Amino acid sequence: MIRKRSKAAAVLLSLILPGTGHLYLGELPRGLAFMVLLISNIVMLVFAGMNDIPLKVLAIVFLSLLIPVIYVVTLFDSLHQAEYINRQSQAAAGAYPGMHPQPHQPFSVRR
């Protein structure tokens, strides 16, 4: 059975470090992907700042602006994933008779 998860806890954890809210929700690959994205962005930002590369200022500005975008996307995604998991747990408990608890497969082909 799927346990209900707190939306507030998922969002708060995502505020602290992007990806931790997804780890709380049990979405390990998605959470790790957001963490790797943030860490690689910071590493590229440091690399761009320390080395003489063409268009250094442009690279630093672009990479700096990506950090808040990663945070916002992670916040909204963890909130929506928490809602989806809670809906699945209610469906498993019988709260929604027409909804069947199935794993989320956004790109599945129905036959």
Buried (B, 14 or more C-beta within 10 A) or exposed (E): EBEEBEBEBBBBBBBEBBBBBBBBBEBEEBBEBBBEBBEEBBEBBEEBEEEEEEEEEEBBEBBBEBBEEBBEBBBEBBBEBBEBBBBBBBBBEEEEEEEEBEEEEEEEEEE
